Each structure stands twice: as C-alpha cells, then as structure tokens.
C-alpha cells in the first residue's frame, strides 16, 4: 500500500495490487459465473426430481423420458429444418446485399447501412407480434386485402412463412461479416474482371464473394446456430398451428406433466448446448480463417465502386422492398394496432383511433415497473456490464500466456446457451446457492443473466477498443517505473474511454431489446418489457402488448439515434 500526495494536496490513498493477482482473480470470477450455471444444469439432468427436493436421486430417468418423447424429436427435426431454411435464405441475400452496399454505386449506400442493421436491434418477439397484427387471420393488411379482392393470398401461421420471416430478418447478420470482409479486400482482381468485360453479377459471383468465402461461411454457421436459439418467432407464429421447436418445447415442458419438471428441462438444455457448443467453436475457427484470409488478400488498390448502370435503381428498390417487409411492415402493424380500439373486417380506421391503450399501461403497476426496469437495465446495467467486460479484457490484454486461451474459451461458452436457457440456468443457480437466493427477487438476477449471455459480444467490443491502443504508449509508462497495474489503470483505461462509451451504447441497445433471457426470472419487481409482453400475449391482452411493444421500440429508436449521432459504428 502506498500514499501519494503532491505538495499542498490532500493525500491520496492508493492500493498497490499485483497485476498477476488481479488476473487470476478475474479468471476465477469469470469461471465461476460461466461454469456454475452449466454445471448445475448438467447435475440436474441426472436427477429424478428437482434438485431442491430432499428425495432427489441420481438417475437416467429424465434422459429416458425426453428421448422417448415423440414431441422432442418432432421439435428437434423442426428446429433443424427451420435453421437450415433460414440459413439458405439469409446467406445469399446478406452476401449479395453486402456486395451491393460495399462494392457498387447503388444509390444511398452511405445511409442505407444503418437502416439495414435495424433488425438486429429490434426484439424478435416485437417483430413477431407486428406480423400477427399486420398479416394474421384478422390482421390489418389481411382484412384490407379480403375487402379488396375477396381473399388474402397468404397464411401467416404456416411453417414456410415462419422460415421465410426468420430468414429475411436475419439477413443483417450475414451482411455484417460479409461487408466487413469485402471492405478488407483490394480491388485489383475485381478490376481485372471488369476490364475483361464481366457484368456486375459475374464479378460478384466469380470474384468478390469467393474471395470472402470464409467470412460468408462464418455467417452461415452463425445463422444456423441462431436458428436453434430462435424463440419469439416460433412461439408467436408457430404455436397456433402446433409447430414445436426445441426452445418452445422447453418452454412448454412443465405443462406436459402439470408439475415443475426441472430434470426434464435440464435434459433438453443439455441437448441444445450439445448441438450449439460445437457450432460456436466452429464459428471461432472460421472467424480466424476469415481474418487471416482478408489480411493476405487485402493488399490491392481501392478503386471506384462498380457501376451498375441501369440496374442501380432496381438494386435500390430490392433493398427497400426487403426492408419494408422485414421491418416497416411489422412495426407499422403493431404501431397502428396500438392506436385503435379494435380491428376487423368492415371497421373504419377513423372511427376506432384511440390513445386509451397507452393510458391503460399506467393502470398496471407491473407494466410501469417493466418500463422503468428495462430502462434501468439498459442504462445502469449496461454500464455495469461494460465495466465487467473491461475488467476481463484488461486481464488478458497483451498477456502471452495459455491462460488467455482459457479465458477465450470461457467467454465463448455462454454463447452456446440461448437466452431462454441461460435465464433458466441462472434461476437454478439462485435457488441452489442459498446465500444469493434473496437476489432472485431483484433486478440483479436479470442483470447477471443478460451480462452472461452477452459476455462474448461485450468482450469483442471492448477487446477491439483495447487493440487500438498503441503498445508504445503502455511501454512509455513502464519505462518511467510504473507497475503493470498502474499502466493498465492510469494509461490504458483513460485511452479507451471513448470506446467504452461506444460499447455501453451498443450493450444498451442489446439489453433493452432482450426478451427470452428474463422469462424464467420474471416476477414481482423483476419485470422487463421483453419478458412481460410474452406473458401478456399468453393472456390475449393484444392491446397492452401492442402499446408496450411500441414503447420498447421507442427506447431502442432513441438509443439508435444517439449512437448514430455520436458516430458509433453499429457493426461494432
């Protein structure tokens, strides 16, 4: 411990902590936070009753029950089809979109990118509700179409429609990685193809996209993985027709027996993680390959964008059409529904407009709490999460040790848990470890679940910021005799303040939109908008759901505007 006090100044107490000690404390905390939920789930799957029952014994009963259940295999097959179908839709569209925006002269490409990324930040369950009120059997567009031509040429509650919507709303995920890879490429090979007379689409298919194939494969694995964690869209659009996927099968498993069946739920969780964990690590390998590939290839001279000629406005129209169907249609539908008393055939819009649904929100204390809690989780919880992510990132920053690889794998593990699974696992942790059980009824439980689920994403944001700090600046601190701890906290941290602000804004957007992670943690005092709207949807309170969804979209919209205004790169 040392005391430093310049002449005439108030003495400042500073504790000198060896940085090696700090590193191993961070490793221990990270390991505990990540491994405790997974270990408890694994342990619960081998019991014949919930772990809190004294009579619970080790058994394979739960595995035998689940694997003998026909609904489990139906859900597994449906999930596989859904993940495959949405990948086949999202990958070519996302890669093509990236080529248009990055490498061509499509109109408005400078302002199209922030718009393209909006679906990533809008809650999937809100989009699902929007499709129901717009295109459902009594949806606004459906009834209008029936009045116009006598029939609505679509069936929202069908598996093909679910696959199509899931694929189209995940196009931005592919776009992100394909666009980043294309920006890292030189244009010399493309220019050779262009001078040989190749058309734009031939340049894309034969030159540009093959050169970023590792990045596209990474995005394909990502979308396929996201298909296994999809919950909101299948619950809202598939459940009316009895379409089961693994996430909705897990959600409904308690109802199957009529009693809490933690052991059966744990088996389903183990099955999901057994599928998704290898996908996560395949992504990691593909991402490394993509970065290496671009670093080798990206040495060419950047030239003018590829001219599309007469096709540039057709390309622009195609992008707008995708955006209208994927974002504008559902958001417009749910917004309009929040301002009408009721809707159906023969109803005139001007006669049913109202603000009562928004006034009604204030009549329900749990709804008001959900709005306050969501904002608090986003602002305060997001800041606390960034502090946690920064603490981990600092511990491994430029540390040539095998422990760095261990941390790398640890932070990737939660990514294998869908939000619904992580929320359930954290619930069990709070019930199992009695000293922290009182926190179950507070927002700390929700914050911890969110922080763990988005650990890999938050680490990537902060680590990217740390890599921008020149090593010479830290070395200058060491040459003056400063310890590693002083260098990290007095040199490195001040230099990444702007990056931490950016990370906080992006984490805010993620936390505010999150819905599935808090479902099993939902209770008096822990309500957040995302999980509450799912609960309200189950009661048929479409008016409250619509108004609350619009409030949620409003929060996200304000956050996006602030982020864009501050120059935050939404693709992190």
C-alpha positions in Angstrom: 0.0 0.0 0.0 1.4 3.4 -0.9 0.3 7.0 -0.2 1.0 9.7 -2.9 0.4 13.4 -2.1 1.8 16.2 -4.1 2.9 19.3 -2.1 -0.2 21.1 -0.9 -2.6 18.5 -2.0 -4.8 16.2 0.0 -3.1 12.8 0.5 -4.4 10.2 -1.9 -4.5 6.6 -0.8 -3.6 4.1 -3.5 -3.6 0.3 -3.0 -0.8 -1.4 -5.0 -2.3 -4.7 -6.3 0.0 -7.0 -8.1 -1.4 -7.4 -11.6 -0.8 -11.1 -11.6 -3.1 -11.4 -8.6 -5.7 -9.3 -10.4 -5.5 -11.5 -13.4 -6.2 -14.7 -11.5 -9.0 -13.2 -9.5 -10.7 -12.2 -12.8 -10.1 -15.7 -14.2 -11.7 -17.2 -11.1 -14.7 -14.9 -11.2 -15.3 -15.5 -14.9 -15.0 -19.2 -14.5 -17.5 -19.2 -11.6 -20.0 -17.0 -13.5 -19.8 -19.1 -16.6 -19.4 -22.6 -15.3 -21.8 -22.5 -12.3 -25.0 -22.4 -14.5 -23.8 -25.1 -16.9 -22.6 -27.4 -14.1 -25.9 -27.1 -12.3 -27.9 -27.8 -15.4 -25.7 -30.9 -16.1 -26.1 -32.1 -12.5 -29.9 -31.5 -12.6 -30.2 -33.6 -15.7 -29.0 -36.7 -13.8 -31.6 -36.4 -11.0 -35.0 -37.9 -10.9 -36.6 -34.8 -9.3 -35.9 -31.1 -8.9 -32.6 -30.6 -7.0 -34.2 -28.8 -4.1 -36.3 -31.9 -3.2 -34.7 -34.0 -0.5 -35.8 -37.2 -2.2 -33.9 -36.4 -5.5 -31.6 -39.2 -6.5 -29.1 -39.7 -9.3 -30.9 -41.4 -12.2 -31.1 -41.5 -16.0 -34.9 -41.3 -15.8 -35.0 -37.8 -17.3 -32.9 -38.8 -20.3 -35.1 -41.9 -20.9 -38.3 -39.8 -20.7 -37.2 -37.0 -23.0 -35.5 -39.2 -25.6 -38.6 -41.5 -25.7 -40.9 -38.4 -26.1 -42.1 -38.1 -29.7 -42.6 -34.4 -29.3 -38.9 -33.9 -28.5 -37.8 -35.5 -31.8 -40.5 -33.6 -33.7 -39.2 -30.3 -32.1 -35.6 -31.3 -33.0 -36.5 -32.1 -36.6 -38.5 -28.8 -36.9 -35.6 -26.8 -35.4 -33.2 -28.4 -37.9 -35.5 -27.6 -40.8 -36.0 -24.0 -39.6 -32.3 -23.4 -39.0 -31.4 -24.8 -42.5 -34.2 -22.9 -44.2 -33.4 -19.5 -42.7 -29.7 -20.1 -43.5 -30.5 -20.8 -47.1 -32.5 -17.5 -47.3 -30.3 -15.2 -45.2 -26.8 -16.1 -46.5 -27.2 -15.4 -50.3 -29.4 -12.3 -49.6 -27.0 -11.0 -47.0 -23.9 -11.6 -49.1 -25.5 -10.0 -52.1 -26.6 -7.1 -50.1 -23.0 -6.6 -48.8 -21.7 -6.6 -52.3 -24.2 -4.0 -53.4 -23.5 -1.7 -50.5 -19.7 -2.1 -50.3 -18.6 -2.6 -53.9 -21.1 -0.9 -56.1 -22.6 2.6 -56.8 -26.1 1.6 -55.5 -27.9 4.9 -54.6 -27.9 6.0 -51.0 -25.4 3.4 -49.8 -23.9 5.7 -47.1 -27.2 6.0 -45.3 -28.6 2.5 -46.2 -26.2 0.6 -43.9 -27.6 1.9 -40.5 -31.1 1.1 -41.8 -30.1 -2.4 -42.9 -28.8 -3.1 -39.4 -32.1 -2.1 -37.6 -33.5 -5.7 -37.4 -30.5 -6.7 -35.3 -31.6 -4.2 -32.6 -35.3 -4.8 -32.7 -36.7 -7.5 -30.5 -37.7 -10.6 -32.5 -40.8 -11.0 -30.4 -41.9 -7.5 -31.2 -41.5 -8.2 -34.9 -43.5 -11.4 -34.5 -46.3 -9.5 -32.8 -46.2 -7.0 -35.6 -46.6 -9.7 -38.3 -49.6 -11.1 -36.4 -51.4 -7.8 -36.3 -50.5 -7.0 -39.9 -50.7 -10.3 -41.7 -52.6 -12.6 -39.2 -56.1 -14.0 -40.0 -57.7 -10.8 -38.7 -54.6 -8.6 -39.4 -54.9 -5.1 -40.7 -53.5 -5.9 -44.2 -55.3 -9.3 -44.3 -58.7 -7.7 -43.7 -57.9 -4.9 -46.2 -56.9 -7.5 -48.8 -60.0 -9.5 -48.3 -62.2 -6.4 -48.8 -60.3 -5.6 -51.9 -60.0 -8.9 -53.8 -62.1 -11.3 -51.6 -59.1 -13.4 -50.4 -55.8 -13.0 -48.6 -53.1 -14.9 -50.6 -51.0 -15.8 -47.5 -51.2 -17.9 -44.4 -49.1 -16.4 -41.6 -49.5 -19.4 -39.4 -47.6 -21.8 -41.6 -44.1 -23.3 -41.4 -42.9 -21.9 -44.8 -44.0 -18.4 -43.8 -42.1 -18.8 -40.4 -39.0 -19.9 -42.3 -39.3 -17.0 -44.7 -39.7 -14.4 -42.0 -36.8 -15.9 -39.9 -34.5 -15.9 -42.9 -35.4 -12.3 -44.0 -35.0 -10.9 -40.5 -31.5 -12.5 -40.2 -30.1 -11.0 -43.4 -28.3 -8.3 -41.5 -26.3 -10.9 -39.5 -24.8 -12.2 -42.8 -24.4 -8.6 -44.1 -22.2 -7.6 -41.1 -19.5 -10.2 -41.7 -19.6 -10.2 -45.5 -19.4 -6.4 -45.7 -16.5 -6.3 -43.2 -14.6 -8.8 -45.3 -15.3 -7.0 -48.6 -14.0 -3.8 -47.1 -10.8 -5.5 -46.3 -10.2 -6.6 -49.9 -8.3 -4.8 -52.6 -10.0 -4.1 -55.9 -7.2 -5.2 -58.3 -8.7 -8.6 -59.1 -12.2 -7.1 -59.5 -10.8 -4.5 -61.8 -9.2 -7.2 -63.9 -12.6 -8.9 -64.3 -14.3 -5.6 -65.1 -11.7 -4.7 -67.8 -12.4 -8.1 -69.3 -16.0 -7.1 -69.7 -17.6 -9.1 -66.9 -21.0 -8.0 -65.8 -21.5 -6.8 -62.2 -23.2 -10.0 -61.2 -20.4 -12.1 -62.7 -17.9 -10.0 -60.7 -19.8 -10.7 -57.5 -20.3 -14.5 -58.1 -16.9 -15.3 -59.6 -14.5 -12.8 -57.9 -15.7 -10.8 -54.9 -17.8 -13.2 -52.9 -15.5 -16.3 -53.4 -12.6 -14.1 -52.0 -14.6 -13.6 -48.8 -15.9 -17.2 -48.6 -14.6 -17.8 -45.0 -16.5 -14.8 -43.7 -19.6 -16.0 -45.5 -19.2 -19.5 -44.1 -18.8 -17.9 -40.6 -22.1 -16.0 -41.1 -23.8 -19.2 -42.4 -22.8 -21.1 -39.2 -23.9 -18.1 -37.1 -27.4 -18.0 -38.7 -27.8 -21.8 -38.4 -26.8 -21.5 -34.8 -29.3 -18.7 -34.3 -32.0 -21.0 -35.7 -31.5 -23.3 -32.7 -32.0 -20.4 -30.2 -34.9 -18.8 -32.0 -37.8 -18.5 -29.6 -40.1 -15.4 -30.2 -40.9 -16.1 -33.8 -41.8 -19.8 -33.4 -43.7 -19.1 -30.2 -45.9 -16.4 -31.8 -46.1 -17.6 -35.4 -45.7 -21.4 -35.0 -47.6 -22.2 -31.7 -51.1 -21.5 -33.1 -50.5 -24.4 -35.6 -48.8 -26.6 -33.1 -45.3 -26.0 -34.6 -42.7 -27.1 -32.0 -39.1 -26.2 -32.0 -36.6 -27.1 -29.2 -36.9 -23.7 -27.5 -40.8 -23.8 -27.4 -40.7 -27.5 -26.4 -38.5 -26.5 -23.4 -40.9 -23.6 -22.6 -43.9 -25.9 -22.6 -42.3 -28.9 -20.9 -43.7 -28.1 -17.5 -47.2 -28.1 -18.9 -46.6 -31.6 -20.3 -46.6 -33.1 -16.8 -48.5 -30.4 -14.9 -45.7 -30.0 -12.3 -42.3 -28.5 -12.2 -40.0 -30.9 -14.2 -36.6 -29.3 -13.8 -34.9 -32.6 -14.5 -36.6 -33.0 -17.9 -35.9 -29.3 -18.8 -32.3 -29.9 -17.9 -32.0 -32.7 -20.4 -33.4 -30.5 -23.1 -30.9 -27.8 -22.2 -28.1 -30.3 -22.3 -29.2 -31.4 -25.7 -29.4 -27.8 -27.0 -26.0 -27.0 -25.7 -24.5 -30.2 -27.1 -25.7 -29.0 -30.5 -24.8 -25.3 -30.2 -21.5 -25.5 -28.4 -19.7 -27.2 -31.4 -21.2 -24.6 -33.7 -19.9 -21.8 -31.5 -16.3 -23.1 -31.7 -16.6 -23.8 -35.5 -17.6 -20.1 -35.8 -14.4 -19.2 -33.8 -12.2 -21.2 -36.2 -14.0 -19.7 -39.3 -13.6 -16.2 -38.0 -9.9 -16.7 -37.5 -9.6 -18.1 -41.0 -11.6 -15.1 -42.4 -9.4 -12.6 -40.7 -6.2 -14.4 -42.0 -7.7 -14.7 -45.5 -8.5 -11.0 -45.7 -5.1 -9.9 -44.3 -3.5 -11.9 -47.1 -5.7 -10.8 -49.9 -6.5 -7.2 -48.9 -3.4 -5.5 -50.4 -4.8 -4.3 -53.6 -5.6 -0.7 -54.6 -9.1 0.5 -53.8 -10.8 1.8 -57.0 -14.1 3.4 -57.8 -17.3 1.5 -57.0 -18.5 -0.9 -59.6 -21.1 0.9 -61.8 -24.4 -0.9 -62.0 -25.8 1.3 -64.8 -29.5 0.9 -65.3 -29.6 -1.8 -62.6 -28.6 0.6 -59.8 -32.2 1.7 -59.1 -33.5 -1.8 -59.4 -30.9 -2.9 -56.8 -32.0 0.1 -54.6 -35.7 -1.0 -54.9 -34.9 -4.6 -53.9 -33.1 -3.4 -50.8 -36.0 -1.1 -49.9 -38.5 -3.9 -50.6 -36.6 -6.3 -48.2 -36.5 -3.6 -45.5 -40.2 -2.8 -45.9 -41.2 -6.4 -45.4 -38.7 -7.2 -42.7 -39.0 -4.0 -40.6 -41.5 -1.5 -41.7 -44.5 -3.8 -42.2 -44.4 -5.5 -38.7 -43.5 -2.2 -36.9 -46.2 -0.3 -38.7 -48.7 -3.0 -38.0 -48.1 -3.1 -34.3 -47.9 0.7 -34.0 -51.2 1.1 -35.8 -52.8 -1.6 -33.6 -51.7 0.2 -30.5 -53.7 3.3 -31.6 -57.1 1.5 -32.4 -59.8 0.2 -30.1 -60.3 -2.9 -32.2 -59.8 -4.2 -35.7 -61.7 -6.4 -38.1 -63.5 -6.5 -41.4 -65.8 -3.6 -42.1 -64.2 -1.3 -39.4 -63.2 2.2 -40.5 -59.9 3.3 -39.1 -61.0 6.9 -38.4 -63.7 5.6 -36.1 -61.6 3.4 -33.8 -58.5 5.6 -33.2 -57.6 6.0 -29.5 -54.9 6.7 -27.0 -56.6 4.6 -24.3 -54.1 1.7 -24.6 -51.2 3.9 -23.7 -53.2 5.4 -20.8 -54.1 1.8 -19.7 -50.4 1.0 -19.4 -50.2 3.3 -16.4 -53.0 1.5 -14.7 -50.9 -1.7 -14.2 -48.0 -1.4 -11.7 -46.1 -4.3 -13.2 -46.3 -2.7 -16.6 -44.9 0.6 -15.3 -42.2 -1.3 -13.4 -41.3 -3.2 -16.6 -40.7 0.1 -18.4 -38.6 1.6 -15.6 -36.7 -1.7 -15.1 -35.9 -2.0 -18.8 -34.5 1.5 -19.0 -32.5 0.9 -15.8 -31.2 -2.4 -17.1 -30.1 -0.7 -20.3 -28.6 2.4 -18.8 -27.2 1.3 -15.4 -27.0 -2.5 -16.1 -25.3 -1.9 -19.5 -22.7 0.4 -17.9 -22.0 -2.2 -15.2 -21.7 -5.0 -17.8 -19.2 -2.9 -19.8 -17.2 -2.5 -16.6 -17.2 -6.2 -16.1 -16.3 -6.9 -19.7 -13.5 -4.3 -19.5 -12.1 -5.9 -16.3 -11.8 -9.3 -18.1 -10.4 -7.7 -21.3 -7.7 -5.8 -19.3 -6.7 -9.0 -17.5 -5.8 -10.8 -20.8 -4.7 -7.8 -22.8 -1.3 -8.5 -24.4 -0.7 -11.4 -22.0 1.4 -14.1 -23.7 0.0 -17.0 -21.6 -2.0 -20.1 -22.0 -4.5 -18.6 -19.5 -5.5 -16.2 -22.3 -6.8 -19.1 -24.3 -8.7 -20.5 -21.3 -10.4 -17.1 -20.9 -11.1 -17.0 -24.6 -12.9 -20.4 -24.4 -14.7 -19.4 -21.2 -16.3 -16.3 -22.6 -17.4 -18.3 -25.7 -19.3 -20.9 -23.6 -22.3 -18.7 -22.7 -22.9 -18.1 -26.4 -23.9 -21.8 -26.7 -26.8 -21.1 -24.3 -29.8 -19.4 -25.9 -31.2 -16.6 -23.8 -34.1 -18.8 -22.6 -31.7 -21.5 -21.5 -29.4 -19.0 -19.8 -32.3 -17.5 -17.9 -33.4 -20.9 -16.7 -29.9 -21.9 -15.7 -29.4 -18.7 -13.7 -32.7 -19.2 -12.0 -31.5 -22.6 -10.7 -28.2 -21.0 -9.6 -30.1 -18.6 -7.4 -32.3 -21.4 -6.0 -29.4 -23.7 -5.4 -26.9 -21.4 -3.7 -28.8 -20.2 -0.6 -26.6 -17.2 0.2 -27.6 -15.5 -3.1 -31.2 -16.7 -3.2 -32.6 -13.3 -2.0 -31.1 -11.7 -5.1 -33.5 -13.8 -7.2 -36.3 -11.3 -6.5 -34.2 -8.3 -7.6 -33.0 -7.0 -10.9 -29.5 -8.3 -10.1 -30.7 -11.7 -11.3 -31.8 -10.3 -14.6 -28.7 -8.2 -15.0 -26.4 -11.1 -14.3 -28.3 -13.3 -16.8 -28.0 -10.6 -19.5 -24.4 -10.0 -18.8 -23.5 -13.7 -19.0 -25.5 -14.3 -22.2 -23.8 -11.3 -24.0 -20.3 -11.9 -22.5 -18.7 -12.9 -25.8 -20.2 -9.9 -27.6 -19.2 -7.5 -24.9 -15.7 -8.9 -24.8 -15.4 -8.5 -28.5 -16.4 -4.8 -28.3 -14.0 -3.9 -25.5 -11.1 -6.0 -26.8 -11.4 -4.3 -30.2 -11.1 -1.0 -28.4 -8.0 -2.1 -26.5 -6.3 -3.3 -29.7 -6.4 0.3 -30.9 -4.1 1.4 -28.1 -0.6 1.5 -29.4 1.8 -0.7 -27.3 4.3 2.1 -27.3 2.1 4.2 -25.1 1.9 1.5 -22.5 5.7 0.8 -22.8 6.3 4.5 -22.1 4.6 4.1 -18.8 6.7 1.1 -17.9 9.9 2.9 -18.7 9.1 5.5 -16.0 8.9 2.8 -13.4 5.2 2.3 -13.3 3.9 -1.1 -12.4 1.7 -3.2 -14.7 -1.3 -2.3 -12.6 -0.6 1.5 -12.8 0.0 1.3 -16.6 -3.4 -0.5 -17.2 -5.4 1.8 -14.9 -3.6 5.1 -15.5 -2.7 4.8 -19.2 -4.7 2.1 -20.9 -8.1 2.8 -19.3 -8.2 6.6 -20.0 -7.3 5.9 -23.6 -10.3 3.7 -24.2 -12.9 5.8 -22.5 -14.5 6.7 -25.9 -14.5 3.0 -26.9 -16.1 2.1 -23.6 -18.9 4.7 -24.2 -19.4 3.1 -27.7 -19.6 -0.3 -26.1 -22.1 0.9 -23.5 -24.4 2.3 -26.2 -24.4 -1.0 -28.1 -24.9 -3.0 -24.9 -27.8 -0.7 -24.0 -29.5 -1.5 -27.3 -29.0 -5.2 -26.8 -30.2 -5.2 -23.2 -33.3 -3.1 -24.0 -34.3 -5.5 -26.8 -33.7 -8.7 -24.9 -36.8 -10.8 -24.2 -36.2 -14.5 -23.7 -33.5 -14.4 -21.1 -35.8 -12.8 -18.5 -38.7 -15.2 -18.9 -37.9 -17.6 -16.1 -36.7 -14.7 -13.9 -40.0 -12.8 -14.4 -41.6 -12.0 -11.0 -42.8 -9.0 -8.9 -40.0 -6.4 -9.1 -38.1 -8.1 -11.9 -40.4 -7.3 -14.8 -38.8 -6.1 -18.0 -40.7 -5.3 -21.2 -39.4 -8.2 -23.3 -40.4 -11.0 -20.9 -43.6 -9.2 -19.8 -45.0 -8.9 -23.3 -44.7 -12.7 -23.8 -46.6 -13.2 -20.5 -49.3 -10.7 -21.6 -49.5 -12.3 -25.1 -50.4 -15.6 -23.4 -53.4 -13.9 -21.8 -54.6 -12.4 -25.0 -54.0 -8.8 -24.0 -53.2 -7.7 -27.5 -53.9 -4.0 -26.7 -51.4 -3.9 -23.9 -48.9 -5.9 -25.9 -49.1 -3.5 -28.8 -48.7 -0.4 -26.8 -45.8 -1.9 -24.7 -44.1 -3.1 -27.8 -44.2 0.4 -29.3 -42.7 1.8 -26.0 -39.9 -0.8 -26.3 -39.2 0.2 -30.0 -39.2 3.8 -29.0 -36.5 3.2 -26.4 -34.4 1.3 -29.0 -35.0 4.0 -31.6 -33.8 6.8 -29.2 -30.7 4.7 -28.4 -30.0 4.1 -32.1 -30.3 7.8 -32.9 -28.0 8.8 -30.1 -25.5 6.1 -31.2 -25.6 7.3 -34.8 -25.3 10.9 -33.7 -22.2 10.1 -31.7 -20.7 8.3 -34.7 -20.9 4.8 -33.2 -20.3 2.1 -35.7 -23.3 -0.2 -35.2 -21.5 -3.2 -36.5 -19.2 -2.9 -33.5 
